[in-house]
Amino acid sequence: MRIVVSGTHATGKSTLISDFALLHPEFAVLPDPFDLVDEGPGSGSFVAQLRFSAERLLDPDLPRAVIAERGPLDFLAYLAAVDGLGRSAAAGELVRREAPLAARAMAEVDLLVLLAPEDIAVPDDEDPELRDAMAEALLDLVDDPDLTGTARVLELQGDPATRLAGLRGAVSG
């Protein structure tokens, strides 16, 4: 099973994946592209991360049992958010240009796990406005079957233990 855990920044993705991986060592863990892609801030960074996350899902040598922190839809959502906030004149066009690659990569995903921001407060240097706009954009994108393909979508809320139980239930069920 190929799982992508998606959500805006500071929603507990890393915690959920770490807890899941401890209980399911048979799953390879793909870290957040943000930690692996060396790009400056802005739309170019989101495009680079989108492409990185898509290419690894499209890799024919990718194991079947994998859990990835973020997928291409996360970065489409960041681009849509930047566009909606008026922070980049090019972001809207980048969403349209990169959507086909995101859709091809998402066709390789069995389970898309969405983590809502809930009531987790973030400091101003975490850009709460972008965080909220991205979360809203991600929910809109997930409603598009052309982008999600056949991936089952699971929205998880609650504390870390509740989220973990929900993910484990979806994997075993």
Disulfide bonds with the S-S distance in Angstrom:
none
